[in-house]
Amino acid sequence: MTPPDPMALPAPVELLQFLFGLTFVLHIGFLGLLVAALWAKAGAEWGRRPSYDPERLHRAGVLGFSMTITAGVAPLLFVQVLYGKSFYSSSIKIGFPWLAIIAYLLIGFYALYLSRFRWDKAGGPSASGKGYLILAMLMVFAIGFTYSWNHLQSLTARPWADRISHALAARRLSGYGGVAFIASAAWATWFGRLWRRDGATPSGAKWASLAGAAFVLIWALVSDFTSDGWGQNGKRLLLTSGLLSIIGFALLWARQSVTARFIPWVRWTSLVAALAGALGLVLQRESWRLHTLSANSGASVEPVRMQWGPFVMFALALVVGLLVLAWMLMQVRRPPGTSSQTY
Amino acid sequence: MVLRPVRHGAVTAGFWPGHMDYPIFDLGPFGPSTLIAVVAIIHVVIAQFAVGFGIATPWLEARALRRNDTILLDFLRRYARFLILFSFVAGAITGVGIWFVVGLISPETIALLLRQFVWGWATEWVFFIVEILSGYIYYFYWDRMDPKTHVRIGVIYGIAAWGSLLIINGILAFMLTPGDWLTTRSFWDGWLNPGVWPSLVLRTISSLALAGLFIAVVANIKPGDEVEKRRHVINEGSIFLVPLALMLPVSIWFFAVSPAPATRLVLGGAVAMTMFFMFGLVASTLIGLYAYWGLLKNRRSVHLETALLLTAIALIATGAMEYMREGMRKPYVVYGYMYANGLTQAQMQTINQSGFFATQPVIAQGINPDRLSPVERGRLIFRGQCGRCHTIDGYNAIRPLVESWTPEMIRDNTRQLQRLRGFMPPFAGTDADLEDLVAYLSTLRSAQWSATVSQREAGQ
């Protein structure tokens, strides 16, 4: 008897695409936390009256960095299962720059820690602290750029085609970066007051909203979308995200005259904007993958051999994991003790 | 420089078109396997420490709380920082790094593992998320929540860390002992393969030992701590080194379920592997025995230099064991199914019948292989079949191996690689492909040797 094909898809394409989309949105969400922590740290380093709590801000930054990496593992997993052939080819094609992501991650992460150490040592802003922070920001940018480059490269009809230009990758990064800024504004409006001693929403939230809206709207207007439902819905979602962010910016700008009960509207607006933007990116990317890759190495033409038992194991682990996370967060919300912990 | 293949000819029906339908990542003299080994060993050490920490620290914390042991509690708080700075940064990133490196060097392997075990990887990802968040809460909320809850968070961290080891260990063990998977292709047969439990015990022992050794190091690096305090902490942590003494029986168990040819390679078949294994085994056992008699029973202490020396020996032993585990799989990456060059046994047969270039589109873009010289075609065959393990002049270089050989010797040896060198895959291709490879390898001979060989041939 011939054994079954070991390279058959382990689940229907639609399920894998759904999980990719879900986990990608999660990844973008945590990237928003990292970006928010970075610009808030910049505010603390360069601001004239820094009122941030450095320890809380630092925790937000390292948690954002860690969770962005961890959450980013899952979409990478599902992309490789669905589009491995084009993904590996494009990774090999850009070879060393792709490998350099490991170095970018290490340097960026430790630069974040070093900026915190410098703050403690100097008792506030310092030239070297600023330098480390800029280095961390550059590394985050380099990682995003390289991923964008790989993604675009993987969409070429021939996996071994010449490298696509840096300019194209940079252009694509505007959409990704724009949504990350919008997500950062959402984090800041919801939790930013916890990073400050005065309990105010960071003023950077409105600028992040504006910058994110600008990038996303430009991206939605100048980039290509497939003519199918996915592509067009992706475009609509990105436009919605940009417009909601502008509304969020306006509300934050006027927040001095806005009553306190209006603040939740600002938060929900920014949250919906972030979700719409992330979902818009997912639809745009997937529609292009299906459009471009189906003729060469698309997953939609491959045999499927559903692994029900292992899938149930994953689903159970996910439910239990979420319950455990919820329980842990409840413990964290309890009134804190008196001691503080610093590095 | 990246080779640019282009599709040429028809892909044989039933032939998985993914194989070698990729550009080739050229690392030059460094060699692909070196890169994998470096990243993997760094990651394994850090990841195993994270697992050991997750088991050791909550256990020690609960013990310290029960006995109101403030010395140990103060130390553990300091020790937790080590986890955050070391494991959560370098450990997590090198884990992703292994994935990147294997994707560049052996995409067929990672594609197979991901498709077979995608729900295992996804489950591991859930463990990983819980591990990271619980680890941060455990560290950042020390003294900021009631002690019992804090210990529970630590236990959650330990379960998540060990759970991720449980998942990944099954997949790694599968590569050496796929068992019934070879006929059923079942996820469970692959994951719960014959080697999964001994491997898990070995890795758990190693994880606990690394946590115990790092306790000894960290206890020694705080200036001003009294000798008695240090001794107390080191003695408390030494219990996690004792299981190292079990390495011999667990290794016997591991070899009992491993394929016989792989076991023979380690137990004398390949000198380097035998030496690595013996070093790992002896070093681990001795550290375990020393921990029991010296630290646990007689309550002795170790200075920083000794702690670092023991840790260095343990790290080398861990690396040696990992090297052995990787090495004993040869000539396969998935034992009995996929060779180290990414070809499955079925693909080998297809290539033997149809030829390398009929099934492998590894040719420079826009160039018909029929128009290439034999040497150029041979170079492509070398890169496609041999380049995963061999460089030209760098790590595991091919030139020193063939420069003194005549073309006849190259031909004869290549024809029966699997017989001459059990850890090498057989050559795949037709006689014409073999001649192309011989033509290419002959160009690697040094001028001096070529002249000598030519003279001899002229004399004949």
HADDOCK unambig.tbl for C-alpha pairs under 7 A between the chains (distance, minus, plus):
assign (segid A and resid 3 and name CA) (segid B and resid 183 and name CA) 5.35 0.50 0.50
assign (segid A and resid 3 and name CA) (segid B and resid 184 and name CA) 5.92 0.50 0.50
assign (segid A and resid 3 and name CA) (segid B and resid 185 and name CA) 6.61 0.50 0.50
assign (segid A and resid 4 and name CA) (segid B and resid 185 and name CA) 6.21 0.50 0.50
assign (segid A and resid 6 and name CA) (segid B and resid 116 and name CA) 6.57 0.50 0.50
assign (segid A and resid 6 and name CA) (segid B and resid 185 and name CA) 6.20 0.50 0.50
assign (segid A and resid 7 and name CA) (segid B and resid 112 and name CA) 6.14 0.50 0.50
assign (segid A and resid 7 and name CA) (segid B and resid 115 and name CA) 6.21 0.50 0.50
assign (segid A and resid 9 and name CA) (segid B and resid 115 and name CA) 6.31 0.50 0.50
assign (segid A and resid 10 and name CA) (segid B and resid 115 and name CA) 6.05 0.50 0.50
assign (segid A and resid 10 and name CA) (segid B and resid 116 and name CA) 6.87 0.50 0.50
assign (segid A and resid 70 and name CA) (segid B and resid 129 and name CA) 6.43 0.50 0.50
assign (segid A and resid 74 and name CA) (segid B and resid 122 and name CA) 6.75 0.50 0.50
assign (segid A and resid 74 and name CA) (segid B and resid 125 and name CA) 6.76 0.50 0.50
assign (segid A and resid 81 and name CA) (segid B and resid 114 and name CA) 6.26 0.50 0.50
assign (segid A and resid 81 and name CA) (segid B and resid 115 and name CA) 5.86 0.50 0.50
assign (segid A and resid 84 and name CA) (segid B and resid 111 and name CA) 6.56 0.50 0.50
assign (segid A and resid 85 and name CA) (segid B and resid 18 and name CA) 6.58 0.50 0.50
assign (segid A and resid 88 and name CA) (segid B and resid 103 and name CA) 6.07 0.50 0.50
assign (segid A and resid 88 and name CA) (segid B and resid 104 and name CA) 6.66 0.50 0.50
assign (segid A and resid 88 and name CA) (segid B and resid 107 and name CA) 6.26 0.50 0.50
assign (segid A and resid 89 and name CA) (segid B and resid 22 and name CA) 5.29 0.50 0.50
assign (segid A and resid 89 and name CA) (segid B and resid 23 and name CA) 6.12 0.50 0.50
assign (segid A and resid 91 and name CA) (segid B and resid 104 and name CA) 6.52 0.50 0.50
assign (segid A and resid 92 and name CA) (segid B and resid 23 and name CA) 6.37 0.50 0.50
assign (segid A and resid 92 and name CA) (segid B and resid 24 and name CA) 6.76 0.50 0.50
assign (segid A and resid 92 and name CA) (segid B and resid 25 and name CA) 5.60 0.50 0.50
assign (segid A and resid 92 and name CA) (segid B and resid 104 and name CA) 5.21 0.50 0.50
assign (segid A and resid 93 and name CA) (segid B and resid 2 and name CA) 6.88 0.50 0.50
assign (segid A and resid 93 and name CA) (segid B and resid 23 and name CA) 6.54 0.50 0.50
assign (segid A and resid 95 and name CA) (segid B and resid 25 and name CA) 6.50 0.50 0.50
assign (segid A and resid 99 and name CA) (segid B and resid 100 and name CA) 6.70 0.50 0.50
assign (segid A and resid 102 and name CA) (segid B and resid 93 and name CA) 6.41 0.50 0.50
assign (segid A and resid 102 and name CA) (segid B and resid 97 and name CA) 5.84 0.50 0.50
assign (segid A and resid 105 and name CA) (segid B and resid 93 and name CA) 6.83 0.50 0.50
assign (segid A and resid 106 and name CA) (segid B and resid 89 and name CA) 6.88 0.50 0.50
assign (segid A and resid 106 and name CA) (segid B and resid 90 and name CA) 6.61 0.50 0.50
assign (segid A and resid 106 and name CA) (segid B and resid 93 and name CA) 6.89 0.50 0.50
assign (segid A and resid 109 and name CA) (segid B and resid 89 and name CA) 6.85 0.50 0.50
assign (segid A and resid 160 and name CA) (segid B and resid 4 and name CA) 5.64 0.50 0.50
assign (segid A and resid 160 and name CA) (segid B and resid 5 and name CA) 6.49 0.50 0.50
assign (segid A and resid 160 and name CA) (segid B and resid 22 and name CA) 6.92 0.50 0.50
assign (segid A and resid 160 and name CA) (segid B and resid 23 and name CA) 5.79 0.50 0.50
assign (segid A and resid 310 and name CA) (segid B and resid 119 and name CA) 5.56 0.50 0.50
assign (segid A and resid 310 and name CA) (segid B and resid 120 and name CA) 6.92 0.50 0.50
assign (segid A and resid 311 and name CA) (segid B and resid 119 and name CA) 5.60 0.50 0.50
assign (segid A and resid 314 and name CA) (segid B and resid 119 and name CA) 5.82 0.50 0.50
assign (segid A and resid 314 and name CA) (segid B and resid 122 and name CA) 6.42 0.50 0.50
assign (segid A and resid 314 and name CA) (segid B and resid 123 and name CA) 4.81 0.50 0.50
assign (segid A and resid 317 and name CA) (segid B and resid 123 and name CA) 6.21 0.50 0.50
assign (segid A and resid 317 and name CA) (segid B and resid 126 and name CA) 6.70 0.50 0.50
assign (segid A and resid 318 and name CA) (segid B and resid 126 and name CA) 5.99 0.50 0.50
assign (segid A and resid 321 and name CA) (segid B and resid 126 and name CA) 6.36 0.50 0.50
assign (segid A and resid 321 and name CA) (segid B and resid 130 and name CA) 6.47 0.50 0.50
assign (segid A and resid 325 and name CA) (segid B and resid 130 and name CA) 6.63 0.50 0.50
assign (segid A and resid 336 and name CA) (segid B and resid 144 and name CA) 4.81 0.50 0.50
assign (segid A and resid 336 and name CA) (segid B and resid 145 and name CA) 6.20 0.50 0.50
assign (segid A and resid 337 and name CA) (segid B and resid 143 and name CA) 6.24 0.50 0.50
assign (segid A and resid 337 and name CA) (segid B and resid 144 and name CA) 4.18 0.50 0.50
assign (segid A and resid 337 and name CA) (segid B and resid 145 and name CA) 6.27 0.50 0.50
assign (segid A and resid 338 and name CA) (segid B and resid 144 and name CA) 6.94 0.50 0.50
assign (segid A and resid 339 and name CA) (segid B and resid 143 and name CA) 6.36 0.50 0.50
assign (segid A and resid 339 and name CA) (segid B and resid 144 and name CA) 6.81 0.50 0.50
assign (segid A and resid 341 and name CA) (segid B and resid 140 and name CA) 6.96 0.50 0.50
